[in-house]
């Protein structure tokens, strides 16, 4: 088996519990759609982005770093490797931060003021 494909499948298998949780939350948001359509829409958008992030970045981390590392000169290989993984990690974490911001926004959407 191709080592890159093996790494991709390993990365996906490590995220299996997250994918199952996202799937469960997606079903819950769909069930609650009639009662809270705006909140459910924001939650579904966030969950779809999170699911896409899992698959896309598993593929990116499996195949993209080698493209940059192979093009580096031997004396720059260590620095290029460090920078590639740093940039990919930052990109992945920014996407996750956006997802959590959307989920947090959904928590506080359409709240009615408490009567005192």
C-alpha positions as CSV (number, residue, x, y, z in Angstrom):
1,X,0.0,0.0,0.0
2,X,1.1,3.5,-0.7
3,X,2.6,5.1,2.4
4,X,0.8,8.4,1.8
5,X,-2.6,6.6,1.5
6,X,-1.8,4.7,4.6
7,X,-1.1,7.9,6.5
8,X,-4.3,9.4,5.1
9,X,-6.3,6.5,6.3
10,X,-4.6,6.5,9.7
11,X,-5.3,10.2,10.1
12,X,-9.0,9.6,9.3
13,X,-9.2,6.6,11.7
14,X,-7.8,8.8,14.5
15,X,-10.6,11.2,13.8
16,X,-13.3,8.6,13.7
17,X,-14.8,9.5,17.1
18,X,-15.0,13.2,16.1
19,X,-16.7,12.2,12.8
20,X,-19.3,10.1,14.7
21,X,-19.9,13.0,17.1
22,X,-20.3,15.5,14.2
23,X,-22.7,13.0,12.5
24,X,-24.8,12.7,15.7
25,X,-24.9,16.5,16.1
26,X,-25.9,16.9,12.5
27,X,-28.8,14.6,13.0
28,X,-29.8,16.4,16.1
29,X,-29.6,19.8,14.3
30,X,-31.8,18.5,11.5
31,X,-34.4,17.1,13.9
32,X,-34.5,20.5,15.7
33,X,-34.7,22.5,12.4
34,X,-38.5,23.1,12.7
35,X,-38.2,24.6,16.1
36,X,-35.0,26.7,15.6
37,X,-34.3,27.1,11.9
38,X,-31.6,29.8,12.1
39,X,-29.7,28.2,14.9
40,X,-29.9,24.8,13.2
41,X,-28.7,26.3,9.9
42,X,-25.6,27.9,11.6
43,X,-24.9,24.6,13.4
44,X,-25.2,22.6,10.2
45,X,-22.8,25.0,8.4
46,X,-20.3,24.7,11.2
47,X,-20.5,20.9,11.3
48,X,-20.2,20.5,7.6
49,X,-17.1,22.7,7.6
50,X,-15.7,20.7,10.5
51,X,-16.3,17.4,8.6
52,X,-14.7,18.9,5.5
53,X,-11.8,20.1,7.6
54,X,-11.1,16.6,8.8
55,X,-11.0,15.0,5.3
56,X,-9.2,17.9,3.6
57,X,-6.5,18.4,6.2
58,X,-5.9,14.6,6.5
59,X,-5.2,14.6,2.7
60,X,-3.2,17.8,2.9
61,X,-1.0,16.6,5.8
62,X,-0.5,13.3,3.9
63,X,0.6,14.6,0.5
64,X,1.4,18.4,0.5
65,X,4.5,18.5,2.8
66,X,6.5,16.3,0.6
67,X,6.0,18.6,-2.4
68,X,7.7,21.5,-0.5
69,X,10.3,19.4,1.3
70,X,11.5,17.7,-1.9
71,X,12.0,21.0,-3.6
72,X,14.2,22.4,-0.7
73,X,17.9,22.4,-0.9
74,X,19.6,19.9,1.5
75,X,20.8,22.6,3.9
76,X,17.3,24.1,4.1
77,X,15.3,20.8,4.5
78,X,14.9,21.2,8.2
79,X,13.7,24.8,8.1
80,X,11.3,24.1,5.2
81,X,9.9,21.0,7.0
82,X,9.3,23.1,10.1
83,X,7.7,25.9,8.2
84,X,5.5,23.7,6.1
85,X,4.1,21.9,9.1
86,X,3.8,25.2,11.0
87,X,1.7,26.8,8.3
88,X,-0.5,23.8,7.7
89,X,-1.1,23.5,11.5
90,X,-2.0,27.2,11.7
91,X,-4.4,26.8,8.7
92,X,-6.0,23.8,10.3
93,X,-6.4,25.4,13.6
94,X,-7.9,28.6,12.1
95,X,-10.6,26.5,10.4
96,X,-11.4,24.8,13.7
97,X,-11.5,28.2,15.4
98,X,-14.0,29.5,12.9
99,X,-16.1,26.3,13.4
100,X,-16.1,26.9,17.2
101,X,-17.0,30.6,16.7
102,X,-20.0,29.6,14.6
103,X,-21.1,27.0,17.2
104,X,-20.7,29.6,20.0
105,X,-22.7,32.1,18.0
106,X,-25.4,29.5,17.5
107,X,-25.6,28.9,21.2
108,X,-26.5,32.6,21.8
109,X,-28.7,33.1,18.7
110,X,-32.4,34.0,19.1
111,X,-32.3,34.3,22.9
112,X,-35.3,35.9,24.5
113,X,-34.6,38.3,27.3
114,X,-35.6,36.9,30.7
115,X,-38.6,38.7,32.2
116,X,-37.8,40.1,35.7
